[in-house]
Amino acid sequence: MQMERDAFEALVDRALDQIPDELASHVHNVVVLVEDEPPPDEPADLLGLYVGVALTERNDMWGGALPDRIFVFRKPLLDYCDDAAQLEEEVRVTVVHEVAHHFGIDDDRLHELGYG
């Protein structure tokens, strides 16, 4: 499937806008980035990645100067999807999945919840 970067980024923005305010209000010092491909040391079909310290792992000593980062990988998502509707859904699931990691939810639990 093909999609221009601007249109893809708009899908990511819509997915972020769909996060309930009760949760979004607890997301601090996090940046969401769209990259074409995952890093070379990650699987080529990786759809998203959270890099940071989950809220559940922080203590009083955590300074958090640098923001946590959520990466959404455009080309693997485009390769994975057959049409625009599927892409929009997979972007939404990927964004929710990575934001959930910020809250300390692990992959096993996300799979149970349907966000694997």
Secondary structure, 3 states (H helix, E strand, C coil): CCCCHHHHHHHHHHHHHCCCHHHHCCCCCEEEEEECCCCCCCCCCCCEEEECCCHHHCCCCCCCCCCEEEEEEHHHHHHHCCCHHHHHHHHHHHHHHHHHHHCCCCHHHHHHCCCC
